[in-house]
Amino acid sequence: MLRDEVVKSSKLPWASPIALAKKNDGRLQLCIDYRKLNAATKINAFLLSHINASLGSLHGPQEKARVNIESGNRVGVSQA
């Protein structure tokens, strides 16, 4: 991945270590160690609103989004 420039090496304090693990079917799974991030995260710093309160503000949206809850951990991020 480094060679193909998919990832870049970093020693920044907020970077999380990554590793590739081979699945039983031979495919590779990207694993990220977020323990340092989790230790620095404040629990319940921002409480989520009740779903009914949120849905009321979505009346008549111009754009819609579709979320796959089975793959919710895979969020695309563009390079800054």
C-alpha positions as CSV (number, residue, x, y, z in Angstrom):
1,M,0.0,0.0,0.0
2,L,2.9,2.3,0.7
3,R,4.4,1.5,-2.7
4,D,1.1,2.1,-4.5
5,E,0.7,5.3,-2.5
6,V,-2.6,4.2,-1.1
7,V,-1.3,5.2,2.4
8,K,1.6,7.4,3.6
9,S,3.9,6.8,6.5
10,S,3.3,9.3,9.4
11,K,4.6,9.9,12.9
12,L,2.0,12.5,13.8
13,P,0.6,12.1,17.3
14,W,-3.0,11.7,16.1
15,A,-2.2,9.0,13.5
16,S,-3.5,5.5,14.2
17,P,-1.4,2.4,13.3
18,I,-2.8,0.2,10.5
19,A,-2.2,-3.4,9.5
20,L,-3.5,-5.8,6.9
21,A,-5.0,-9.1,8.0
22,K,-5.8,-12.0,5.7
23,K,-9.4,-13.2,5.9
24,N,-10.3,-16.9,5.8
25,D,-11.3,-16.5,2.1
26,G,-7.9,-15.0,1.2
27,R,-9.1,-11.3,0.9
28,L,-7.3,-8.6,2.9
29,Q,-9.0,-6.6,5.7
30,L,-7.6,-3.2,6.7
31,C,-7.3,-3.0,10.5
32,I,-6.8,0.3,12.3
33,D,-5.8,0.5,16.0
34,Y,-7.9,3.3,17.4
35,R,-7.1,2.6,21.1
36,K,-5.2,6.0,21.5
37,L,-8.1,7.8,19.8
38,N,-10.6,6.0,22.0
39,A,-8.6,6.9,25.2
40,A,-8.7,10.6,24.2
41,T,-12.4,10.7,23.2
42,K,-14.8,12.1,25.7
43,I,-17.7,9.8,26.3
44,N,-21.1,11.4,25.5
45,A,-19.5,14.7,24.7
46,F,-22.3,15.4,22.3
47,L,-25.5,13.5,22.9
48,L,-27.4,12.5,19.8
49,S,-30.9,13.9,19.5
50,H,-33.9,11.6,19.5
51,I,-34.7,10.2,16.0
52,N,-38.2,11.8,15.9
53,A,-36.8,15.3,16.6
54,S,-34.2,14.8,13.8
55,L,-36.8,13.5,11.2
56,G,-39.0,16.6,11.7
57,S,-36.2,18.8,10.3
58,L,-35.8,16.6,7.2
59,H,-39.3,17.4,5.8
60,G,-39.0,18.0,2.0
61,P,-35.2,17.5,1.5
62,Q,-33.8,18.4,-1.9
63,E,-31.0,15.8,-1.5
64,K,-31.3,12.3,-0.1
65,A,-28.6,9.9,1.2
66,R,-28.6,6.2,1.4
67,V,-26.7,4.5,4.3
68,N,-25.8,0.8,4.4
69,I,-25.9,0.0,8.1
70,E,-24.0,-3.2,7.6
71,S,-21.0,-1.3,6.3
72,G,-21.3,1.9,8.3
73,N,-17.7,1.7,9.4
74,R,-16.5,2.4,5.9
75,V,-16.7,6.1,5.4
76,G,-15.0,7.6,2.4
77,V,-12.6,10.4,3.2
78,S,-11.0,12.7,0.6
79,Q,-7.4,13.8,0.9
80,A,-7.0,17.3,2.4
